[in-house]
């Protein structure tokens, strides 16, 4: 079924009786050519591009829970390519270009909104650093715009540019950056992959690997053994825990990244803004809630919840840049598990 405005009108006039499930609910087969462990954004995208770009057949995605219920539904929805290093910037710029054509590619409304992202500058040294980053972005084919204090004050009149402690001396803007609905990305990739013949198997947790002679022959799961030709692990912050079942110790560590959302408000924040004097970022969702976050928790954890010191640090950053947030009610908070390399790159 192809989604379109005409389809929506037709279903509205006929009692919405023609809609079909977005993807099939299938039982696992005994063998697949490709097994992708993890039904989040990375896992579903891997399966989709294997099938679409490389013509792969007999592909399965194994998800221990339900599609959209893991880390893919626990992030703060920001998309961008405003990085400095040559090892990072082309990677994220390619990703941003995929975002720009994603909805047409998948025939699914992922709510991609290129409303822009602004990194505030609070010192002369930071201006030099952001100028260097902006030039690196341009050299790698991305867009970058160094904004003056006057321009920022005109676009964001609620910011106190003359703050005695954190004066705003400019900002680095990437106008192609923005936000995307995180769980809609998972649903869109799942639907598109299913239409290409990919089996999406939910409630199927991988409990072990069958390895003989240095080759992985398949995986043991909560729904039985499944043989596979090639097996990919796309489980984000659980990568270390999963691969330990195969006797591998990965050079990464897992941290919790907390996120917060406020009660719904009238439109107040036109894009994404990050605080240059602390680790704080904020955007406004289509439902009106302010979505914000800060730094990762300082210790390793697999828990999908955070600790109060980080909550305090995030709220301090929020009050420093947006004093008006002091009167806003916090609706909910959660944590997602981040897999981090020792040097944090790419991050």
C-alpha positions as CSV (number, residue, x, y, z in Angstrom):
1,X,0.0,0.0,0.0
2,X,1.3,3.4,-1.0
3,X,0.5,6.3,1.3
4,X,-0.7,9.6,-0.2
5,X,-3.1,12.4,0.5
6,X,-5.7,10.8,-1.8
7,X,-5.4,7.6,0.2
8,X,-6.1,9.4,3.4
9,X,-9.1,11.1,1.9
10,X,-10.4,7.8,0.5
11,X,-10.0,6.0,3.9
12,X,-11.7,8.9,5.7
13,X,-14.7,8.6,3.4
14,X,-14.9,4.8,3.7
15,X,-14.6,4.4,7.5
16,X,-10.8,3.7,7.5
17,X,-11.5,0.0,6.6
18,X,-8.8,-0.3,4.0
19,X,-5.7,0.2,6.1
20,X,-3.3,-2.8,6.4
21,X,-0.6,-3.4,9.0
22,X,2.6,-1.4,8.3
23,X,4.6,-4.6,8.3
24,X,4.0,-8.4,8.5
25,X,4.1,-10.3,11.8
26,X,6.2,-13.3,10.8
27,X,7.6,-16.4,12.5
28,X,11.4,-16.8,12.2
29,X,12.6,-19.1,9.4
30,X,15.3,-21.7,10.0
31,X,17.9,-20.0,8.0
32,X,18.6,-16.5,6.6
33,X,21.4,-15.2,4.4
34,X,21.6,-12.1,6.6
35,X,20.6,-11.6,10.2
36,X,20.5,-8.1,11.7
37,X,20.3,-8.1,15.5
38,X,18.5,-5.0,16.7
39,X,15.3,-3.4,15.4
40,X,16.2,0.2,16.0
41,X,17.2,2.9,13.6
42,X,20.5,1.4,12.7
43,X,19.4,-2.2,12.5
44,X,16.3,-1.5,10.3
45,X,18.3,0.9,8.1
46,X,21.0,-1.8,7.6
47,X,18.3,-4.3,6.6
48,X,16.6,-1.8,4.3
49,X,19.7,-0.7,2.4
50,X,20.9,-4.3,2.2
51,X,17.7,-5.2,0.4
52,X,17.3,-2.0,-1.7
53,X,20.9,-1.1,-2.6
54,X,22.5,-4.5,-2.7
55,X,19.6,-6.8,-3.7
56,X,20.0,-8.9,-0.6
57,X,17.4,-11.7,-0.2
58,X,16.4,-13.7,2.9
59,X,17.1,-10.9,5.4
60,X,15.8,-10.9,9.0
61,X,15.8,-8.3,11.7
62,X,15.7,-9.7,15.3
63,X,14.3,-7.3,17.9
64,X,14.1,-8.4,21.6
65,X,11.2,-6.0,22.2
66,X,8.9,-4.1,19.9
67,X,9.8,-1.8,17.0
68,X,10.4,1.7,18.3
69,X,10.6,0.6,21.9
70,X,14.4,0.8,22.3
71,X,17.0,3.5,22.1
72,X,15.5,4.8,18.8
73,X,12.6,6.1,20.7
74,X,14.7,7.5,23.5
75,X,16.8,10.2,21.8
76,X,16.3,14.0,21.5
77,X,15.6,13.8,17.7
78,X,18.3,16.2,16.5
79,X,19.8,15.7,13.0
80,X,22.9,17.7,12.0
81,X,26.4,17.6,10.4
82,X,28.2,20.4,12.2
83,X,31.4,18.5,13.1
84,X,35.0,19.5,12.9
85,X,37.2,16.5,12.2
86,X,37.6,15.0,8.8
87,X,36.8,11.6,10.2
88,X,33.4,12.8,11.4
89,X,32.1,15.5,9.1
90,X,31.8,13.6,5.8
91,X,30.1,10.7,7.7
92,X,27.4,13.0,9.2
93,X,27.0,15.0,6.0
94,X,26.2,11.9,4.1
95,X,23.7,11.0,6.9
96,X,22.1,14.4,6.7
97,X,21.6,14.0,2.9
98,X,19.9,10.7,3.6
99,X,17.6,12.5,6.1
100,X,16.7,15.1,3.4
101,X,15.3,12.4,1.1
102,X,14.2,9.9,3.6
103,X,10.4,10.6,3.6
104,X,10.2,10.3,-0.2
105,X,12.4,7.3,-0.2
106,X,10.4,5.4,2.4
107,X,7.0,6.9,1.5
108,X,6.5,7.6,5.2
109,X,6.1,10.8,7.2
110,X,9.1,10.8,9.6
111,X,8.4,14.5,10.4
112,X,11.8,15.6,9.1
113,X,12.0,19.3,10.0
114,X,15.0,21.3,8.9
115,X,14.4,24.1,11.2
116,X,18.1,24.8,11.8
117,X,20.5,24.4,14.7
118,X,22.4,27.2,16.4
119,X,25.5,26.8,18.6
120,X,25.9,29.8,20.8
121,X,29.2,31.6,21.3
122,X,30.1,33.0,24.7
123,X,33.8,34.0,24.4
124,X,36.4,35.2,21.9
125,X,38.2,31.9,22.1
126,X,35.0,30.0,21.3
127,X,34.4,32.2,18.3
128,X,37.8,31.2,16.9
129,X,37.0,27.6,17.5
130,X,33.5,27.8,15.9
131,X,35.0,29.7,13.0
132,X,37.4,26.9,12.4
133,X,34.6,24.3,12.7
134,X,32.4,26.2,10.3
135,X,35.2,26.4,7.7
136,X,35.8,22.6,8.1
137,X,32.1,22.0,7.5
138,X,32.1,24.1,4.3
139,X,35.3,22.3,3.1
140,X,33.5,19.0,3.5
141,X,30.4,20.2,1.5
142,X,28.2,21.1,4.5
143,X,26.5,24.5,5.1
144,X,27.7,26.8,7.9
145,X,26.8,30.3,8.8
146,X,28.6,32.4,11.5
147,X,25.9,34.7,13.0
148,X,26.5,38.0,14.7
149,X,25.1,38.9,18.1
150,X,22.7,41.4,16.4
151,X,21.4,38.7,14.0
152,X,20.8,36.3,16.9
153,X,19.0,38.9,19.0
154,X,16.7,39.6,16.0
155,X,15.9,35.9,15.4
156,X,15.7,34.9,19.1
157,X,14.5,37.9,21.0
158,X,14.0,35.9,24.2
159,X,17.7,35.3,24.6
160,X,19.6,37.6,27.0
161,X,22.6,38.5,24.8
162,X,24.0,40.8,27.5
163,X,24.1,38.2,30.2
164,X,26.9,39.2,32.6
165,X,28.1,35.7,33.1
166,X,27.5,34.1,29.7
167,X,27.2,37.0,27.1
168,X,26.2,35.8,23.7
169,X,28.9,36.9,21.2
170,X,27.5,35.2,18.1
171,X,26.7,31.7,17.0
172,X,27.4,29.0,14.4
173,X,24.3,28.0,12.5
174,X,23.6,25.1,10.3
175,X,20.3,25.9,8.6
176,X,19.9,22.3,7.1
177,X,20.0,20.8,10.6
178,X,16.9,20.2,12.6
179,X,14.8,17.4,14.1
180,X,13.0,14.2,13.1
181,X,10.4,12.1,14.8
182,X,12.5,9.3,16.2
183,X,10.0,6.4,16.5
184,X,8.5,7.3,13.1
185,X,12.0,6.7,11.6
186,X,11.9,3.2,13.0
187,X,8.3,2.6,11.7
188,X,9.2,4.0,8.3
189,X,12.3,1.9,7.8
190,X,10.4,-1.2,9.1
191,X,7.6,-0.7,6.7
192,X,9.9,-0.1,3.7
193,X,12.1,-3.0,4.6
194,X,9.1,-5.3,4.9
195,X,7.9,-4.3,1.5
196,X,11.3,-5.5,0.1
197,X,10.9,-8.9,1.7
198,X,12.8,-8.4,5.0
199,X,11.4,-10.4,7.9
200,X,10.9,-8.3,11.0
201,X,10.7,-10.5,14.0
202,X,9.7,-8.9,17.3
203,X,10.0,-10.3,20.8
204,X,13.0,-12.3,19.7
205,X,16.0,-11.8,22.0
206,X,19.4,-13.2,21.0
207,X,20.8,-15.3,23.8
208,X,23.9,-16.7,22.2
209,X,26.0,-17.3,19.1
210,X,26.8,-20.7,17.5
211,X,30.5,-20.4,16.6
212,X,32.5,-23.2,15.0
213,X,36.0,-22.9,13.6
214,X,36.0,-19.2,14.1
215,X,32.9,-18.7,12.0
216,X,29.5,-17.7,13.3
217,X,26.8,-20.1,12.0
218,X,23.8,-18.6,13.6
219,X,22.2,-17.3,16.8
220,X,20.3,-18.8,19.7
221,X,17.2,-16.8,20.5
222,X,14.2,-16.8,22.8
223,X,12.3,-18.2,19.8
224,X,14.7,-20.9,18.9
225,X,17.9,-21.3,16.9
226,X,18.2,-19.3,13.7
227,X,21.0,-20.1,11.2
228,X,22.6,-17.2,9.2
229,X,25.1,-16.6,6.5
230,X,26.2,-13.2,7.7
231,X,25.2,-11.6,11.1
232,X,25.3,-7.9,12.0
233,X,25.0,-6.5,15.5
234,X,23.2,-3.2,15.6
235,X,22.2,-2.8,19.2
236,X,23.8,0.6,20.1
237,X,24.6,0.8,23.8
238,X,24.0,-2.9,24.3
239,X,26.8,-3.8,21.8
240,X,29.3,-4.8,24.5
241,X,26.8,-6.9,26.4
242,X,25.6,-8.7,23.2
243,X,29.1,-9.4,21.8
244,X,30.3,-10.8,25.1
245,X,28.0,-13.7,24.3
246,X,30.3,-14.3,21.3
247,X,33.4,-14.1,23.5
248,X,34.3,-10.7,22.2
249,X,35.2,-7.6,24.3
250,X,34.6,-4.5,22.3
251,X,36.7,-1.3,22.8
252,X,33.6,0.8,23.8
253,X,31.7,1.6,26.9
254,X,28.1,2.3,27.6
255,X,26.7,5.4,29.2
256,X,23.2,6.7,29.9
257,X,22.2,9.9,28.1
258,X,19.2,11.5,29.8
259,X,16.5,13.4,27.9
260,X,13.6,15.6,29.1
261,X,10.4,17.0,27.7
262,X,8.2,19.7,29.1
263,X,4.5,20.3,29.0
264,X,3.1,21.5,25.7
265,X,3.6,25.2,25.0
266,X,2.7,27.6,22.2
267,X,5.5,28.0,19.6
268,X,8.4,29.6,21.3
269,X,11.5,28.0,20.0
270,X,11.9,28.1,16.1
271,X,14.9,25.8,15.9
272,X,17.5,23.8,17.9
273,X,19.7,25.9,20.3
274,X,22.8,24.7,22.1
275,X,24.4,26.4,25.1
276,X,28.1,27.1,24.4
277,X,29.1,27.6,28.1
278,X,27.7,24.2,29.2
279,X,26.3,21.0,27.7
280,X,22.7,21.9,27.1
281,X,20.5,21.7,24.0
282,X,16.8,22.4,23.4
283,X,14.2,22.2,20.7
284,X,10.4,22.3,20.5
285,X,8.4,19.3,19.3
286,X,5.5,19.5,17.0
287,X,3.2,18.8,20.0
288,X,4.7,21.9,21.8
289,X,6.8,20.2,24.4
290,X,10.4,21.5,24.9
291,X,12.8,18.6,24.3
292,X,16.2,19.1,26.0
293,X,19.2,17.3,27.4
294,X,22.8,17.6,28.3
295,X,25.9,15.5,29.0
296,X,26.1,11.7,29.4
297,X,26.2,10.3,32.9
298,X,29.7,10.0,34.1
299,X,29.8,6.3,34.9
300,X,29.1,3.2,32.8
301,X,25.6,1.8,33.0
302,X,23.1,-0.3,31.0
303,X,20.1,1.2,32.9
304,X,17.6,3.3,31.0
305,X,17.4,5.9,33.7
306,X,19.7,8.6,34.8
307,X,20.9,10.1,38.1
308,X,20.1,13.4,39.8
309,X,23.5,15.2,39.4
310,X,23.0,15.2,35.6
311,X,19.4,16.4,36.1
312,X,20.8,19.3,38.2
313,X,23.5,20.1,35.6
314,X,21.0,20.1,32.7
315,X,18.5,22.4,34.7
316,X,21.4,24.8,35.5
317,X,22.2,25.1,31.8
318,X,18.5,25.6,30.9
319,X,18.1,28.4,33.5
320,X,21.3,30.0,32.3
321,X,20.2,30.3,28.7
322,X,16.4,30.3,29.1
323,X,15.4,31.7,32.5
324,X,11.8,31.5,31.3
325,X,12.0,27.7,31.6
326,X,11.9,28.1,35.4
327,X,8.1,28.4,35.1
328,X,7.6,25.4,32.8
329,X,6.5,22.0,34.2
330,X,8.6,19.0,33.4
331,X,6.4,16.3,31.8
332,X,8.7,13.3,31.7
333,X,12.3,12.2,31.6
334,X,14.1,9.1,30.4
335,X,17.5,7.6,29.6
336,X,19.0,6.0,26.5
337,X,22.1,3.9,26.4
338,X,25.0,5.4,24.4
339,X,27.9,3.3,23.0
340,X,31.0,5.5,23.3
341,X,34.5,4.8,22.0
342,X,37.4,5.8,24.3
343,X,38.1,9.0,22.3
344,X,34.4,9.8,21.8
345,X,34.8,9.9,18.0
346,X,32.6,9.8,16.1
347,X,30.2,11.1,18.8
